[in-house]
């Protein structure tokens, strides 16, 4: 049974005094339905689940009048279950198939008798129109594949070890060599296995790479089927972009070039296709910035971007050649730069960071630039042994007007520091997070009259 951080979030949501409906979204096959069912069965006396794909006739519950009394009568008639006030969770799965249910959430939340969770995988794409979104009545939680910390726990890394590593990260002290080598090996496993729950479970049960590749290919096939089913327009463009991601990432500068799809391709014609993949949670765009300084959004170049897959294991499965064997054998030079960047892209976005990179001819390229608190932090992801060579990072740190006081290099080496650069092992990504506001932040409203 896999530990998911989403479960902790669900518990926090349940204990809120004036909770809204919770909308859990994310790409297909990342474990949304499983974790919601587990949470419901362990925390509610009554649980009702309605899946609008497997039970399309359930959409009739929301035909006609959407007042709470009528809706609840329809729900009890359809489910044939007694629903106890304050002790029942109603779960609407694949809610993108029933726009009226999404509209009805406002009235059900206002009624307050039961708790509601909605889930869907393609809510961001234009598929079926929702007449009236329940603004102010939904709390949205974006779910992702297992991150490296969850993967580590699934593979037997003990809480004491994680806390030891966290202390090394916070105090910038070296990790013992035995633990360091073990975690590097586990990180290589994560690189090829990824975080899709079915894949991770198969890996922990069997360690059979051939079996996990079969599951990964099935998921890739499912994503292609979704494009055929849900993309109203531009199906072929979207499929072409999806299939080109591994080759584009393998390019020297990793930037997605439309000319590789078609020599006459222009961004204006393809932009909605890129957005479809991003909205479906399948692809992770990372945009170039003109300057690595805050606010990053003012320096965005929407026409220059890299496009990562939502899961590193899927990227390995979609790549040509026996790349899994190369990585397991310790050969991290072949294609490893692009795959490592994909790992960090999914790690960063799962922690709430926006994906940005910096590339300028006279400066070089920084793999990621993120905002952490009040600071812009450049991140370099190094796959080889020469991780102490980082000309672009040195150039960026030397520009006084950008006011960047530190940079981070993620590499195979141990924890160390040199001037304003910190070297961290790849696996330390599990501790690199957003600076959060304190739980209770008060302001002084004693305003002097002027």
Beta strands, then each sheet from edge to edge (+ up, - down):
strand 1: 21-25
strand 2: 46-51
strand 3: 88-93
strand 4: 115-120
strand 5: 138-142
strand 6: 283-289
strand 7: 300-309
strand 8: 356-360
strand 9: 364-366
strand 10: 368-372
strand 11: 375-381
strand 12: 407-411
strand 13: 416-418
strand 14: 421-425
sheet 1: 2+ 3+ 4+ 1+ 5+
sheet 2: 7+ 6- 8- 9+
sheet 3: 10+ 11- 12- 14- 13+
end
